[in-house]
C-alpha cells in the first residue's frame, strides 16, 4: 500500500517472486471511467473506489493460500473492504512527497499524473495498531525493503495470509 509513485508495483512484483506467489497490480481492477478520471487529473472519491476495492477483495479471496496485490489502500475503510476477501498483511511504502514526486516525474506510460499526489497524501491514513503489517521507507533499496518485509511477514505468525 502507499501513494502513487511509492514503488508498489516494483516492490510487489519482487515480493511475489520471492514468496513464490501470484501478483496482481490493483490498477488493473480499475474501470475505464476511473482511469479516465485520474488521467484527467481528477481524484477518485469513495464512490469511485468502492467497486474497485470490492474487486480486489474478491481476488484476495480467490488466493487464500497467499498472493501479493499492490493497492494504494489509502484509508482505513478501504483496507477494511480489502480484508473482506480474507486476512491481509500490509506493507506500507512510505516516503516524502518530494522523493515520490521526483520518481513520478520520471516514469512514463502511467495514467496517474503527479498533480494528484497531494490528494493521495491528504487521504493517506497510516496503519493502525490492529492492522497487521510493516511500514517501509521508500528511500531504502528495493531489495532491502523486500528482505525486511519477508522477515517481518514470516515472524508475524501469519504465514498463511497473503
C-alpha positions in Angstrom: 0.0 0.0 0.0 1.0 3.6 -0.4 0.5 6.7 -2.5 1.0 6.7 -6.3 4.7 6.5 -7.2 5.8 4.9 -3.9 7.0 1.8 -5.7 4.2 -0.6 -5.1 4.4 -2.4 -8.4 8.2 -2.8 -8.3 8.2 -4.0 -4.7 5.1 -6.1 -5.1 6.4 -7.9 -8.1 9.7 -8.7 -6.4 7.9 -9.7 -3.2 5.6 -12.1 -5.0 8.6 -13.6 -6.9 10.5 -14.1 -3.6 7.5 -15.7 -1.9 6.5 -17.8 -5.0 3.1 -16.2 -5.0 0.9 -14.8 -7.7 1.0 -11.0 -8.2 -1.8 -8.6 -9.2 -1.5 -4.9 -9.9 -4.6 -3.1 -8.4 -4.6 -0.6 -11.3 -5.8 -3.5 -13.5 -9.0 -3.7 -11.4 -10.0 0.0 -12.2 -12.8 0.7 -14.5 -12.1 2.6 -17.7 -14.1 5.5 -16.2 -11.8 5.6 -13.1 -8.7 5.6 -15.3 -10.0 8.3 -17.5 -10.9 10.4 -14.4 -7.5 10.1 -12.9 -5.7 10.6 -16.2 -7.7 13.9 -16.5 -6.3 15.0 -13.1 -9.5 14.3 -11.1 -9.0 12.4 -7.9 -11.3 9.4 -7.2 -13.9 9.7 -4.5 -15.0 6.9 -2.2 -17.9 6.0 -4.6 -15.4 5.6 -7.5 -13.2 3.4 -5.4 -15.9 1.1 -3.9 -16.3 -1.3 -6.9 -12.6 -1.3 -7.4 -11.9 -2.3 -3.8 -14.6 -5.0 -3.9 -13.0 -6.5 -7.0 -9.6 -6.5 -5.3 -11.1 -8.1 -2.2 -12.6 -10.8 -4.5 -9.2 -11.5 -5.9 -7.7 -11.8 -2.4 -10.5 -14.3 -1.6 -9.6 -16.4 -4.6 -5.9 -16.5 -3.5 -6.3 -17.6 0.2 -3.1 -19.6 0.1 -1.1 -16.4 -0.4 -0.7 -13.7 -3.0 0.6 -10.2 -3.4 -1.5 -7.3 -4.7 -0.4 -3.7 -4.9 -3.1 -1.2 -4.0 -3.0 2.3 -2.6 -5.3 1.3 0.2 -5.0 4.9 1.5 -7.8 4.9 4.0 -8.6 2.5 6.9 -12.1 2.0 5.5 -10.6 0.9 2.1 -8.4 -1.6 3.9 -11.5 -2.8 5.8 -13.1 -3.6 2.4 -9.9 -5.4 1.2 -10.0 -7.6 4.4 -13.5 -8.8 3.4 -11.6 -11.1 0.9 -9.6 -12.7 3.7 -6.7 -11.9 6.0 -4.3 -9.2 4.7 -0.8 -8.2 5.8 0.1 -4.8 4.7 3.5 -3.4 3.5 3.1 0.4 3.6 5.6 2.0 1.3 6.1 5.4 2.9 8.3 8.3 1.7 8.5 12.1 1.5 6.3 13.9 -1.0 9.4 15.3 -2.7 11.1 11.9 -3.3 7.9 10.3 -4.6 7.1 13.3 -6.8 10.6 13.2 -8.3 10.1 9.5 -9.0 6.7 10.1 -10.6 8.1 12.8 -12.8 10.5 10.3 -14.4 8.1 7.4 -15.1 6.3 7.2 -18.4 3.2 5.4 -19.7 1.2 5.7 -16.4 -2.2 7.4 -16.3 -1.7 8.9 -12.8 -0.4 12.5 -13.0 1.9 13.9 -10.4 -0.8 16.6 -9.9 -2.9 14.1 -7.9 -0.1 13.2 -5.5 -1.2 15.9 -2.9 -4.8 14.4 -2.9 -3.2 11.0 -2.2 -1.2 12.2 0.7 -4.3 14.0 2.1 -6.3 10.8 2.0 -3.5 8.6 3.4 -4.3 7.1 6.8 -1.3 5.2 8.4 -1.8 1.6 9.5 -3.4 1.4 12.9 -2.2 -0.8 15.7 -4.7 -3.6 14.9 -3.8 -3.8 11.2 -1.1 -6.4 10.5 1.8 -5.1 8.6 5.0 -3.0 8.3 6.0 0.5 7.2 9.0 0.6 4.9 10.9 3.7 3.8 10.9 4.0 0.0 14.3 5.7 0.2 15.8 2.3 1.0 16.9 0.0 -1.8 14.1 -2.2 -3.2 15.9 -5.4 -2.3 16.3 -4.3 1.3 12.6 -3.4 1.5 11.7 -6.9 0.2 14.1 -8.7 2.5 12.8 -6.8 5.6 9.2 -7.4 4.5 9.7 -11.1 4.1 11.3 -11.5 7.5 8.6 -9.3 9.2 5.8 -11.3 7.5 7.4 -14.6 8.4 7.8 -13.6 12.1 4.2 -12.2 12.3 2.9 -15.8 12.7 0.6 -15.2 9.8 2.5 -17.3 7.3 -0.7 -18.5 5.5 -2.0 -15.0 4.8 -1.4 -13.1 1.6 
